[in-house]
Amino acid sequence: MFDLWEDILLHFNKQLNQHDRLETLIKGQASAYANSVHESGHTFAMMHSASQYGPVDQMSESLYGLTQVNRMQEIARSEKFDDITNKLGQIASHILTKTSLRCALNGESNGLTHGMKRLETFLNRFPGSSTKVQPIHFENANVILKNDFQSGKIKLPSKTHFEMPFDIYYAGQCYQSIPYTHEDYAKLSVLTKLMFNKFLLREIREIGGAYGGGASLRGNLFSFFSYRDPHSLETLQRFDQCIDYFVNGKFTEKDVDEAKLATFQRLDKPKSPGNQGMTQFLHGIDDDMRQKNRDRIFACQKQDLINVTQKYLHKKPSAATILGPDNPKFVIDGEFRQVRNVQMPSIGE
């Protein structure tokens, strides 16, 4: 594997002159991005909604969201490969250095000794100087909230409709919540499962006719979503109704226990050997943090869920995004920014 990486990374610039190969890769990637919107439009809707909250999520949307989908469409159509290769070379010279790399090795103890020696040889072939690895740490929750949500924030509430050549809609609606280390994070985790079991499954899928829908907690944001949904504005209204349902405590302690069990099932599902330890490596969440989170989930009660619904969701500003066909209801609503996404190809294109 190290030999393969060396061949790719250390001789990257030599591969940039293969314009035919580069054209194939770019057009293939552009097509894959476009198809992913059809398959997982709710993810792109949530990502765009999340981008309204701060610079971190704005950057994520730019790199992985609809902005990147359109960027790849433009690059695929431009066919200006000299310009593209120059920029790729500049990027490579900046990131393919010792100072830009963090490495994690995962394996049995008797194989790690050889692996570490081979890794050292591999890294020594890169330009730049090695620096002491700084582990990722979770900051104080209040610091994260101050830094991420108070800079670059767009005025809320925000509603956006991307017109696309679909027959159905994808929706994502986000609310500001809290980081993993906050004491309320575990309660909101349980709430996502409870909302799906008690309200969203019935209202969005069984009654509304969508292929699916639910609630999720990612980063510092609490989100609702639906995918392959015949409804648009009605779904956003159901999200609001879901919040009202839980503020009013229309559920039992037994429902809470079932939601806690579902939360633990997700946390305890088996991990592949390659993913062992990656949560700490990538996000700085160590075993003590995870255990504290588990203890908080176990201690969660009905009143706790009512309280966090009231505190973080009820009548709080949100950002909503809908992907799908044009609908006069968006104009009647009067609050939607409408984007004619003419660059998005249809499925067979």
C-alpha positions, 0 to 999 in steps of 0.5 A: 500500500505504501508503494502505491501511495508513493507512486501516486503522491510523489509523482503526482505532477507527472500524471497531470499531462495525461489530459485524456485521462484527466478529462475522463476522471473529471466528467466521471466525477461530475456525473457522479456528483449529479447522480448523488443529488438524485439519490441523496438530495436530502443530504444536500438540502441539510448541508445548504441549510447548515451553511447559513449558520457559520464559516465551518458549515459554509466551507463544508457546503462549498466543498461537498454540497450543491456549490461543489456539484455546480463547480464540477459541472462547470469544470467538466464543460470548460475543458480548459485542461492547462488551467486545471492542471496548473491549479492542481499542481499548485494544490499538490505542492501545498498539501503533499508535504510532511507538515500537511499530513496526519497519519493513523495506523491501525492493526495488530501489535506485532504488525505495527512495528514494521508498519511504523518503520515503513511509514517513517520511510514513506514520510521522509520522501515528502518535502518539508519538515516534520512537526510534533503532532498536535492531538485534536481536542474538544474546546469548551462548548461555549467557545465553539458556539461563540466562534462558529455561530457568531461569525459569518452568520446569515440572518435567520430564518432562511428559506431557499428553493432550488428548482431541479428536474425532479418529480419529487422534493428533498427537504432539510431544516436546521436549528442551532444546537450544541457540541458533543461535550455539552450536557444536553447533547445526549438528550438531543440524540435521544430526541432524534430517535423519539421524534422519528418513532413517534411522529416523523415516520407516521406523518412524513412517510406513512401519511405524507407518502415520502420515501423517508424522513427523520431527525438528525444531530450532526456537529452543532446542528439539529436537523429535520429531513425528508427525501423523495417527498411528494410534498414541499411546504407541507413537510416543513409544516409537519416539522413544526408540528413535530416540535409542538408535539414534543413540547406538549409532552405527548409521549410516555416514559416507555417511548423514551426508553425505546428511543434510548435503546435505539440510540445505544444500538447505533452507538454499539454497532460493530465497527470495522477494524479499519475504523477502530480509534478513528473517532478520536483521531478525526474528532478528538472524542476520547473514551472518557467523553464517550462514556460520559455521553452514554451515562447522560443518555442512560439518565435521560427522562421524559421531562429532559426531552421536553426541556431541550425541545423547548430550549433549542427548537420551539419557536427558534429561528431555522434555515430550510432548503427544498430541492425539487420542481417549481411550485406556485406555493413558493411564490405564495409563501413569499419567504423563499429565495428561489434558485433556478439551478439550470446547471443540474443535468437530468438523470440520463444526461 
